[in-house]
Amino acid sequence: MGIGYVMSVFDDAIRDAKVPGAEKDRICGDLASGVVKLCLDPDVDPHPDSCGRVKSVAIGNHGNGLNFVDAIHSREWGIYLWGENCLRKMNELDNFGFDKLRELVMNEERRRKEIGE
């Protein structure tokens, strides 16, 4: 049992990693360093209106190529919604996002009833 880290990676930031060479090595290095940074050694945003923890790191020149979403214990449960270009925890959704989440759950319930699951 331990802590799991929920993150998202933008395709734009890693797309060129599929081609062997210096660019692939740089991207892989940036990605690995970013994961360790966001999980184990996060910076704190000094801006007074920020929510504290810095939640993204650059991958190459893609400023927020890797984004931290949450750290949860292996026995916990969590619900996340991908919307408006980022992954958010349920308790961080605004009313529009929460209504969208409810709609998605209701649609899935309806689909399962229709196919007999």
N, C-alpha and C positions, 0 to 999 in steps of 0.2 A: 504494500500500500504506500502511496506517496502522493505527490502533487502532480497534476497534469496541467500543461500550459496550452491555452487556446489562442491561436494566432491566425492571421491571414496574410497571404503573400500575393502581391499583385503580379499578374502575368507579365506586364510591361517590364518589371524589374528583373525578371529571370529568363526572359525569352531567349536571349542569346547564349544561355548556358548550355544549350544542346549541341553547340559547335565546339569541338575540342580546340584547346589553345589558351592563350593568355586571358582572353575575355572570360572564358568559362571558369578558369581558376580564380579570377578576381571575384566573379559573381558568387561562386561557391564559398569563397573565403568571407565575403561580406555577409552572406546569408548565415553561415555558421557563427560568425562573431556576433551578428545581430541577435540570433536566438539566445546565445549565452548572455549577452548584455541585457536583453529585455526580461529574461527569466531570473537571472541570478545577481545582476548588478545594475538595476534600473537607475537612471538619473531622475532627479526631481526638477520639474519645471519651475524656475524662479518667478515666473509671472504670477502676480497675486490672484488673478481670475482663473488660473488653471486648476485642474482637479488633482494636481500633485505629480503623480508618476508620469514620466515621459513614456508614451505608448507606441512610438514608432521609431524606426531607424531607417537610414538610407541604404539602399542597395544600388551601388554605382551612383548615377546621378538621378535616380528615382527617389525623391526625398522621403517618401513613406512607403517604401517597397515592402517592408515587413511591419505588421501591426499587432501589438499585444492586445488581447481581448480580456483574458481572465486567467486566473490560476485557481484551480479547484482541487480539493482533496478527492482521492479516488473513490471515496464512499459517498460523495455529494452528488446531487443531481443539478443540472442546469439547463436552461432553455435559452437559445440564442436565435436571433433573426438577422439574416442577411438582407439589408435594404439600404438604399441610398448610398451605395458604394462602400459599405463597411458592415462588419459583423458586430452586433451589439448584444449585451446581456439583456434579458427581459426587463430587469428593474431599471435599465437605462433608457428604455424606449419612451418616446413622447406619446401622447394620446393617439396620434395618427398611426405610429408604429405598433402600439399595443392593439389597436383595432385591426390592423393588418394581420398581426399574429393570430388573433382570435378568428378572423376570417379563414386563414390558412388551416387552422385546426378544425374548424367546422367543415370545410371542404374535404379534408382528409377523412373525417368521421363519416361524412355522407358517402364518399367513394368506397370506403370499407364496407358500409352497410349494403351498398349496391352490388358488390362482388361477393358478399357473404363471408367476409373475414371477421 
